[in-house]
Amino acid sequence: MGTIGQATSGGWGKLRSTRWKPPAPALSTPDRQRTYVSALQQAEELFRAAEVTGPAAAPLTLFYGLSQAGRAIAAAAVGIGETDDSWKLNGHGIKTRAMEAPFPEVEIRTDKEADHGSFTRLSKLLNSSTWGNTPVHLSTLWDCLPEAIDAPIGQDERQRRTPIVVVPDGHPDPHPLTTATLNFLPAWVAKATDTRRALDTYLQAYPDAADCDSYVRSSTAPEAGPAFAENGNGWFYVTAYWTSPDSGARGAERRAYLRSLTRTYDGQHLFIPAVAGAQRGIHPLMAWWAVLHTLSMLARYQPAQWDQHTDVDSSRYAVPIERVLAAAIDVVPRLVSEAIEEVSSRQACPGPSAGPAEGDGPVPEPGAAGTAAPVTAAGHPASTSA
């Protein structure tokens, strides 16, 4: 098989630039500083190795590269290990079971929240739930990856819950309502007979979106449902409203409020599904962790079965696997950088990163009054006339 592809992102460049002067928590002891620096070096080399290999071995280097990056994240975290070595990670904290099951039905379990494995410790640092011995199918966590939105491994589209890209409006003036488009909603919701009920049912998997008050409606009729429009590639968006914490909140304050509800993902802000009935959507880095761990376990312990899964001539999963592995090489280093910023800040642990300040990252131009610019299937802001 050929190579997965060459990484072109600047993620490792940004991480490398922190090694000469790590975040303050990683400077608290010589051991933490050495761990931060060495773990990032190992992570980068393992990811670079994945760039020049194929699907047969790439999951191994990618997962263990992420595992080493996790040690750097923990070393950089504020509020832990100030008087002991509790910042050190030991063991995986996550398990793959039913490896001989059909690929989408391979099971993923975690250690208990109080245990000290890497997955559970980092989940706690990133305010992301674990699910203990409750079996979660690979397809569920696979669908939590934005890059897998058009590369499903399950066959029932109505069971899928994929990340929703949240794009706030760009209006600077005070307003009691916070407005944003919810992008990448499936066609079966947008075309349902009762679209309001279908959307409410769909959003039950996204507890972070629970405070949404209302939507732009398709007409002025009392029974009118949400007004859906197309993102492209069969995905749809709606414009949604939240009551602002302050009735006179200006644009920057409203966008900060939305960021507090969402997860930051490579500069964008997402509602990500909750796993196994959790109270928050899973942190995106932990979704990647779970998927890459599972793929590495299959490649390592079920090599013949893994070879069948990745055979493009006979397996429906082969191309989705290739897409996800290539995406991991590109995006995961940037997610590691975001996670380090998140846990090393003063506001680490209680919730997700507040994201970029006003003026940072892509802010859509104002569209029609009270609406936000949607995004296209590529994830970019689109004209509101679309």
C-alpha positions as CSV (number, residue, x, y, z in Angstrom):
1,M,0.0,0.0,0.0
2,G,1.1,3.6,-0.5
3,T,1.8,6.2,2.1
4,I,-0.9,8.0,4.1
5,G,0.4,11.4,3.0
6,Q,2.7,14.2,4.0
7,A,1.6,16.5,6.8
8,T,1.5,20.1,5.7
9,S,0.2,21.7,8.8
10,G,2.1,24.1,11.0
11,G,1.1,22.3,14.1
12,W,4.5,20.9,14.9
13,G,6.2,24.2,14.2
14,K,4.0,25.9,16.9
15,L,4.7,23.1,19.4
16,R,8.4,23.1,18.7
17,S,8.4,26.9,19.4
18,T,7.2,26.2,23.0
19,R,10.0,23.8,23.9
20,W,12.7,26.3,24.7
21,K,10.3,28.0,27.1
22,P,7.4,25.7,28.1
23,P,4.2,26.9,29.8
24,A,4.7,28.0,33.4
25,P,3.4,24.8,35.0
26,A,5.9,22.7,33.0
27,L,8.7,24.9,34.4
28,S,7.7,24.2,38.0
29,T,10.3,21.4,38.4
30,P,13.2,20.2,36.2
31,D,11.4,16.8,35.8
32,R,8.2,18.4,34.4
33,Q,10.2,20.5,32.0
34,R,12.3,17.6,30.7
35,T,9.1,15.5,30.3
36,Y,7.3,18.3,28.4
37,V,10.3,18.7,26.0
38,S,11.1,15.1,25.5
39,A,7.5,13.9,25.1
40,L,6.9,16.5,22.4
41,Q,10.0,15.4,20.6
42,Q,9.0,11.8,20.7
43,A,5.4,12.7,19.6
44,E,6.7,14.6,16.6
45,E,9.0,11.9,15.5
46,L,6.3,9.3,15.8
47,F,3.9,11.4,13.7
48,R,6.6,12.1,11.1
49,A,7.0,8.3,10.9
50,A,3.3,8.0,10.1
51,E,3.7,10.4,7.2
52,V,5.8,7.8,5.3
53,T,4.0,4.6,6.1
54,G,0.7,3.1,5.1
55,P,-2.5,2.1,6.9
56,A,-1.0,-1.2,8.0
57,A,1.3,0.5,10.6
58,A,0.3,4.2,10.7
59,P,-2.2,3.7,13.6
60,L,0.6,2.4,15.8
61,T,2.8,5.4,15.4
62,L,-0.1,7.9,15.5
63,F,-1.6,6.5,18.7
64,Y,1.7,6.3,20.6
65,G,2.7,9.7,19.3
66,L,-0.6,11.1,20.7
67,S,0.1,9.2,23.9
68,Q,3.4,11.0,24.3
69,A,1.9,14.3,23.5
70,G,-0.6,13.6,26.3
71,R,2.3,13.5,28.7
72,A,3.3,17.0,27.6
73,I,-0.2,18.2,28.0
74,A,-0.3,16.9,31.6
75,A,3.1,18.4,32.4
76,A,1.8,21.8,31.2
77,A,-1.5,21.6,33.2
78,V,-2.1,24.1,36.0
79,G,-3.5,22.9,39.3
80,I,-2.1,19.4,39.4
81,G,1.1,17.9,40.7
82,E,2.2,21.1,42.5
83,T,3.4,19.1,45.5
84,D,3.7,15.5,44.0
85,D,4.0,13.6,40.8
86,S,0.3,13.3,40.1
87,W,0.9,15.1,36.8
88,K,2.6,11.9,35.4
89,L,0.5,9.6,33.3
90,N,0.6,5.9,33.7
91,G,-1.1,3.3,31.6
92,H,-3.7,3.7,28.8
93,G,-6.9,4.2,30.8
94,I,-8.9,2.9,27.8
95,K,-9.6,-0.6,26.4
96,T,-10.6,-2.1,23.1
97,R,-12.9,-5.1,23.3
98,A,-14.8,-7.3,20.8
99,M,-12.0,-6.8,18.3
100,E,-13.3,-9.6,16.1
101,A,-16.7,-7.9,15.8
102,P,-17.6,-6.0,12.6
103,F,-15.5,-2.9,12.3
104,P,-18.1,-0.4,13.4
105,E,-19.1,-2.6,16.4
106,V,-15.7,-2.9,18.0
107,E,-16.2,-1.8,21.6
108,I,-14.4,0.9,23.5
109,R,-14.4,1.1,27.3
110,T,-12.5,3.3,29.8
111,D,-11.2,3.1,33.3
112,K,-13.2,4.5,36.1
113,E,-13.1,8.3,36.4
114,A,-11.1,8.0,39.7
115,D,-8.4,5.8,38.1
116,H,-5.1,7.2,36.9
117,G,-4.7,6.0,33.3
118,S,-3.8,8.5,30.7
119,F,-7.2,8.6,29.1
120,T,-9.0,9.2,32.3
121,R,-6.5,11.7,33.7
122,L,-6.5,13.8,30.5
123,S,-10.3,13.6,30.2
124,K,-10.5,15.1,33.7
125,L,-8.1,17.9,32.8
126,L,-10.1,18.7,29.6
127,N,-13.5,18.4,31.3
128,S,-14.5,15.4,29.2
129,S,-16.4,12.5,30.6
130,T,-15.3,8.8,30.6
131,W,-17.8,6.0,30.5
132,G,-16.2,3.2,32.5
133,N,-17.3,-0.4,31.6
134,T,-20.2,0.8,29.4
135,P,-19.4,-0.5,25.9
136,V,-19.3,2.3,23.2
137,H,-19.1,1.3,19.6
138,L,-16.2,2.5,17.5
139,S,-18.7,4.0,15.0
140,T,-20.1,6.3,17.8
141,L,-16.7,7.8,18.5
142,W,-15.7,7.8,14.8
143,D,-18.7,10.1,14.1
144,C,-17.4,12.5,16.8
145,L,-14.5,13.4,14.4
146,P,-15.3,16.4,12.1
147,E,-13.1,14.9,9.4
148,A,-15.2,11.7,9.4
149,I,-18.4,13.6,8.6
150,D,-18.4,12.4,5.0
151,A,-16.5,9.1,5.8
152,P,-19.0,7.1,7.9
153,I,-18.4,3.5,8.9
154,G,-21.9,2.8,10.1
155,Q,-24.8,2.2,7.7
156,D,-27.8,3.8,9.5
157,E,-27.6,7.5,8.9
158,R,-30.3,8.2,11.5
159,Q,-28.1,6.8,14.2
160,R,-25.2,9.1,13.4
161,R,-24.5,12.2,15.5
162,T,-21.7,14.3,14.1
163,P,-20.1,17.6,15.1
164,I,-22.1,20.7,14.6
165,V,-20.1,23.8,13.5
166,V,-21.3,26.9,15.4
167,V,-20.8,30.2,13.5
168,P,-21.8,33.3,15.5
169,D,-23.1,36.4,13.9
170,G,-20.7,39.3,13.3
171,H,-22.9,42.2,14.5
172,P,-21.1,44.4,17.1
173,D,-24.1,46.2,18.5
174,P,-25.9,45.3,21.8
175,H,-28.7,42.7,21.5
176,P,-30.5,40.5,24.0
177,L,-30.3,37.5,21.7
178,T,-27.1,35.6,20.8
179,T,-27.3,34.3,17.2
180,A,-25.4,31.6,15.4
181,T,-25.8,29.1,12.6
182,L,-25.8,25.4,13.4
183,N,-24.0,23.8,10.5
184,F,-23.9,20.2,9.2
185,L,-27.3,18.9,10.2
186,P,-28.4,15.8,8.3
187,A,-30.9,15.7,5.5
188,W,-33.3,13.4,7.4
189,V,-33.7,16.2,10.0
190,A,-34.1,19.0,7.5
191,K,-36.6,17.1,5.4
192,A,-38.6,15.6,8.1
193,T,-42.4,16.0,8.2
194,D,-42.1,17.6,11.6
195,T,-38.8,19.4,11.4
196,R,-39.0,21.0,14.9
197,R,-39.5,17.6,16.5
198,A,-36.8,16.0,14.4
199,L,-34.3,18.7,15.3
200,D,-35.2,18.6,19.0
201,T,-34.7,14.8,18.9
202,Y,-31.4,15.1,17.1
203,L,-30.0,17.7,19.5
204,Q,-30.7,15.6,22.5
205,A,-27.3,14.1,21.9
206,Y,-25.7,17.5,22.3
207,P,-26.2,18.6,25.9
208,D,-24.0,21.7,25.3
209,A,-26.7,23.0,23.0
210,A,-29.5,22.6,25.5
211,D,-29.8,26.3,26.2
212,C,-30.8,27.1,22.6
213,D,-34.1,29.1,22.8
214,S,-35.5,29.2,19.3
215,Y,-34.7,29.2,15.6
216,V,-35.4,31.2,12.5
217,R,-38.7,29.7,11.3
218,S,-39.7,28.7,7.7
219,S,-42.7,31.0,7.8
220,T,-44.8,33.2,10.1
221,A,-47.4,30.4,10.6
222,P,-47.6,29.4,14.3
223,E,-46.8,25.7,13.4
224,A,-43.9,26.6,11.2
225,G,-40.7,24.6,11.8
226,P,-37.0,25.8,11.6
227,A,-35.9,27.2,8.3
228,F,-33.2,24.9,6.9
229,A,-30.8,25.8,4.1
230,E,-28.0,23.8,2.5
231,N,-24.3,23.8,3.5
232,G,-23.6,21.4,0.5
233,N,-22.9,17.7,0.2
234,G,-26.3,16.9,1.6
235,W,-25.9,18.8,4.9
236,F,-28.0,21.6,6.2
237,Y,-27.9,24.5,8.7
238,V,-30.4,26.5,10.7
239,T,-30.0,29.9,12.5
240,A,-30.5,29.6,16.2
241,Y,-31.0,32.0,19.1
242,W,-29.9,32.0,22.7
243,T,-30.8,34.5,25.4
244,S,-27.7,36.5,26.1
245,P,-26.5,36.5,29.7
246,D,-26.7,40.3,29.5
247,S,-29.6,41.9,27.6
248,G,-27.3,44.6,26.4
249,A,-24.4,42.2,25.4
250,R,-22.3,43.5,22.6
251,G,-21.0,41.3,19.8
252,A,-17.8,40.3,21.5
253,E,-19.6,39.3,24.7
254,R,-22.2,37.3,22.8
255,R,-19.5,35.4,20.9
256,A,-17.6,34.8,24.2
257,Y,-20.8,33.3,25.6
258,L,-21.2,30.9,22.6
259,R,-17.5,29.9,23.0
260,S,-18.2,29.0,26.6
261,L,-20.8,26.5,25.4
262,T,-18.8,24.9,22.6
263,R,-15.6,22.9,22.2
264,T,-12.7,24.5,20.3
265,Y,-11.5,22.5,17.3
266,D,-8.6,23.8,15.2
267,G,-9.9,27.4,15.5
268,Q,-13.5,26.5,15.0
269,H,-16.2,26.1,17.7
270,L,-18.3,22.9,17.7
271,F,-21.1,21.2,19.5
272,I,-19.8,17.6,19.8
273,P,-22.0,14.7,20.8
274,A,-22.0,13.4,24.3
275,V,-20.9,9.7,24.8
276,A,-22.8,7.2,26.9
277,G,-25.2,9.8,28.3
278,A,-22.5,12.3,29.5
279,Q,-23.5,15.8,30.6
280,R,-21.0,17.4,28.1
281,G,-19.9,16.6,24.6
282,I,-16.7,14.7,24.5
283,H,-13.5,16.7,24.1
284,P,-12.4,16.4,20.5
285,L,-8.9,15.4,21.4
286,M,-10.2,12.6,23.6
287,A,-12.4,11.4,20.7
288,W,-9.3,11.2,18.5
289,W,-7.5,9.4,21.4
290,A,-10.2,6.8,21.6
291,V,-10.4,6.2,17.8
292,L,-6.6,6.1,17.3
293,H,-6.2,3.7,20.3
294,T,-8.8,1.4,18.9
295,L,-7.2,1.4,15.4
296,S,-3.8,0.8,16.9
297,M,-5.1,-2.2,18.9
298,L,-6.7,-3.7,15.8
299,A,-3.5,-3.2,13.8
300,R,-1.3,-4.7,16.6
301,Y,-3.4,-7.6,17.8
302,Q,-5.6,-8.4,14.8
303,P,-3.1,-7.8,11.9
304,A,-4.9,-10.2,9.4
305,Q,-8.3,-8.7,10.2
306,W,-6.8,-5.2,10.0
307,D,-5.3,-6.0,6.6
308,Q,-8.8,-6.9,5.4
309,H,-10.4,-3.7,6.8
310,T,-7.8,-1.6,4.9
311,D,-8.0,-3.4,1.6
312,V,-9.4,-0.9,-0.8
313,D,-10.4,-3.7,-3.3
314,S,-12.6,-5.5,-0.9
315,S,-13.5,-3.4,2.2
316,R,-16.0,-0.5,2.4
317,Y,-14.0,0.7,5.4
318,A,-10.7,1.1,3.7
319,V,-11.1,4.6,2.2
320,P,-12.7,6.0,5.4
321,I,-9.8,4.6,7.4
322,E,-7.3,6.2,5.0
323,R,-9.1,9.6,5.3
324,V,-9.2,9.5,9.1
325,L,-5.5,8.5,9.3
326,A,-4.5,11.3,6.9
327,A,-6.6,13.8,8.9
328,A,-4.9,12.7,12.1
329,I,-1.5,13.5,10.7
330,D,-2.6,16.9,9.8
331,V,-5.0,18.1,12.5
332,V,-4.0,16.3,15.8
333,P,-0.8,18.3,16.3
334,R,-2.9,21.5,16.2
335,L,-5.4,20.0,18.7
336,V,-2.5,19.1,21.0
337,S,-1.4,22.8,20.8
338,E,-4.9,24.0,21.6
339,A,-5.1,21.5,24.5
340,I,-1.8,22.7,26.0
341,E,-3.0,26.3,25.8
342,E,-6.3,25.2,27.5
343,V,-4.8,23.3,30.4
344,S,-2.0,25.8,31.1
345,S,-4.3,28.8,31.3
346,R,-5.7,30.1,34.6
347,Q,-9.2,28.9,33.5
348,A,-8.1,25.3,32.8
349,C,-10.2,22.4,34.0
350,P,-13.6,23.9,34.7
351,G,-14.7,24.0,31.1
352,P,-13.5,24.3,27.5
353,S,-11.1,26.9,26.2
354,A,-12.7,30.3,25.6
355,G,-11.1,30.2,22.2
356,P,-9.7,33.2,20.3
357,A,-10.5,36.7,21.4
358,E,-12.5,38.9,19.1
359,G,-10.6,39.5,16.0
360,D,-8.8,36.1,16.1
361,G,-9.8,33.4,13.7
362,P,-12.5,33.6,11.0
363,V,-15.4,35.8,12.0
364,P,-18.1,35.9,9.3
365,E,-19.4,39.1,7.9
366,P,-22.9,40.1,9.0
367,G,-25.6,38.6,6.9
368,A,-29.3,39.4,7.0
369,A,-30.4,41.0,10.2
370,G,-30.4,38.6,13.1
371,T,-28.5,35.8,11.2
372,A,-25.0,34.4,11.1
373,A,-23.1,33.3,8.1
374,P,-23.3,29.5,7.5
375,V,-20.4,27.4,6.5
376,T,-19.8,25.3,3.4
377,A,-19.1,21.6,3.4
378,A,-15.4,22.5,3.7
379,G,-16.1,24.2,6.9
380,H,-15.6,27.8,5.7
381,P,-18.0,30.8,6.2
382,A,-20.3,31.1,3.3
383,S,-22.5,33.9,1.9
384,T,-25.8,34.2,3.6
385,S,-27.4,34.3,0.2
386,A,-26.5,30.6,-0.3
